[in-house]
Amino acid sequence: MWESFVNIFLNVLLYIYKLIGNFGVAIILFTILIKLVIYPLMRKQIKSSTAMMELNKSPEYLEMMEKYKDNKEKLAEEQMKLYKKSGVNPTASCLPTLVQLPIIFALYQAIIAAIVSTPLGMLDLTKRVNPAFLQIGDIFPINPNFLWMNLGQPERLHIPGLSFGIPVLAVLVIISTWMQTKLTAQPAAGGGDQGGSGAMMTGMMNIYMPVLMGFMAYTLASGLSLYFLISNLFTITQYAIEGKLNWKAMKIGKPDFSAFTGSQSPKQTSAPTRTASKSSSAPASSSPAATDAVEEKIDYREFKNKKKPKKKLQQ
Amino acid sequence: MKNRKLVYLVMLIAFSMILSGCAGNSALNNAVSWPGMTEESGTVYVSYTSSVQAVADGKLVWKYPAEPDKGLMFFASPLVEDGKVYAATYQNEVHVLDQKTGALLNKITLGSNKNKILASPAAGEGKLVIPSNDGSIYGFDLNNLTSPVWTTKHPSEIWVQPLIFENKVYIASLDKQIHVLDLESGKILKSQPSNGAVMSDLILSDGKIYFTTLGKDVSVYDPATDEITSLMTAQNEIWASPLIVDDRIIVADMGGNISCVDLTDGKSVWALNATTPDGADYIANPVALDNGNILFIAENGDLLVYDIDGKSVNVRSANGKMMTTPVIVGDSVITAMIPGDALLRAYTFDLKEDWWYAESTATSTENTPEVTETSTK
């Protein structure tokens, strides 16, 4: 079952290679093809996130947050009712991410299967290629070289005079993953504790995802790194087209966590929270002055540990 | 909160490990191959994974290296020449061993050990030719292995043993080219396109070189005219080398179609379909048995014997995959298999089991067959 899934990827990838004659370009085109296929899902994700953000700022939601702030079970129940009533699926934003996981695994295996270096690998490839679709004799041997890279090996750029290779692609993957995570950060769904955990999760993603992707780009085949890079750039472009890029989040040293503060605002208790300005219908990012004013009051650490704001209040 | 943080971290690490695990499996698949096997004076020399073993009559004669060395991998068929065994490694080295004892006499190291030697070296007319996938072909004087006499750069990988004939080296590369090199200087004299990559040995017969390609083609290279002529096109890709018997050429394609063509007029003599129920490929070269019959081996371990007119004589199955071309020793045909219950299995020409040899897991020493005796007869 899984191998059949991988073989579909392999055959499509090799077919593109047969048409183009360059394996690197084939991976890029294949990545774009994959992203186009899951474009509707991504669009749904963006819309869902936007709807969640709007819902989290609605008076009805804020009132509910205040009413059930001491009963989390009831709060969760009421939240689900509200989501259902509003036609918002809080898990919709997870689907494109989940869909991409098997794609990443399958693509990786397809790349490794395509770039054979031994007779046994070649024999395996001949069994995976659909003869009605491709003639292995026409495309073999596959040239794994693209720019300075061997797409079946971890990428390093060797510069004369340097005794080590520079992992350029891994660096680009780290930067593009960080940018994508920051630029496409959406407000956390839910309120109260959930909002805090959402903020925490996003904060962790900002750190761990670029590191993880960079580590994989550093250690695994550069063909997969190319997929990561193109995939990141495509996602950023997609959000730009939808007009949902959060450019404010790119401010280094002064992160914009306005997106996460919606869940804090219902408390309306003290300085670290956003209050009346948050209840306006305009998105936080569309009101720079208000956002900046709030940002100055927010201590980032409070999203790491929700107990800290209390200490801050006592000061 | 801390627990949740831990869960996220574990999930990310698990994702990373799963992907890395895929890499490990793939790397493993690309790192191994099937055994390489050569016969000389009744002894079979088989290279497989981390050792080269000499086996005679089902008994181990010697094993090299004496102590297991996981840093070495031998898969190319050993070359036996003038009392020495040349065993190429996936670490870009050729270990020169004493044919009788397996003792290491010399070690030829070629550039980076990240490259492999997939094809067997070739020897002839006083020279040793080694193709490496580091992008070079090396020519050595057989009497002086300290440094190559010539090194010729080559843009494509070579998986097929070079053929030395009349002071020239014939090489089939994966980029669908047949090259002719001067044996003395290594200079490329001529390069010609072949209709597909050549995956198995070039066969010299009656002064002409026969080969098959993944492009379904069976061709002949005439050194006298430097011309390549297509003899026939098969229904499927061809991996195994052709077999020349008298004035006939016999070819098995990967789909199990076996064809016999008359070399004098190019007409088909007979054709049959020997597709196995599981659609196994034919990778091993067909061999002519001394009784005049022809043995074909399918990848799934099926052994099929036909007579010269294409009539089925015998069939049997072995418990293991067979991609290695069998060798003939006396009245036995010896096969190598992976992964099976034995490394070598010998059969009589009517496919009755003769003996088997399983690689010992015990630590062995050079030239001490009594320590690693694992065969039965």
Chai-1 contact restraints between the chains, C-beta under 6 A:
chainA,res_idxA,chainB,res_idxB,connection_type,confidence,min_distance_angstrom,max_distance_angstrom,comment,restraint_id
A,Y108,B,C22,contact,1.0,0.0,6.0,A-B,restraint_1
A,Q109,B,C22,contact,1.0,0.0,6.0,A-B,restraint_2
A,I112,B,S26,contact,1.0,0.0,6.0,A-B,restraint_3
A,S117,B,N30,contact,1.0,0.0,6.0,A-B,restraint_4
A,T118,B,N30,contact,1.0,0.0,6.0,A-B,restraint_5
A,T118,B,S33,contact,1.0,0.0,6.0,A-B,restraint_6
A,P119,B,S33,contact,1.0,0.0,6.0,A-B,restraint_7
A,L120,B,S33,contact,1.0,0.0,6.0,A-B,restraint_8
A,G121,B,N30,contact,1.0,0.0,6.0,A-B,restraint_9
A,G137,B,G196,contact,1.0,0.0,6.0,A-B,restraint_10
A,G137,B,L214,contact,1.0,0.0,6.0,A-B,restraint_11
A,G137,B,G215,contact,1.0,0.0,6.0,A-B,restraint_12
A,G137,B,E237,contact,1.0,0.0,6.0,A-B,restraint_13
A,F140,B,A197,contact,1.0,0.0,6.0,A-B,restraint_14
A,F140,B,L214,contact,1.0,0.0,6.0,A-B,restraint_15
A,P141,B,L174,contact,1.0,0.0,6.0,A-B,restraint_16
A,M204,B,Y8,contact,1.0,0.0,6.0,A-B,restraint_17
A,Y208,B,L12,contact,1.0,0.0,6.0,A-B,restraint_18
A,L212,B,L12,contact,1.0,0.0,6.0,A-B,restraint_19
A,L212,B,S16,contact,1.0,0.0,6.0,A-B,restraint_20
A,L220,B,A23,contact,1.0,0.0,6.0,A-B,restraint_21
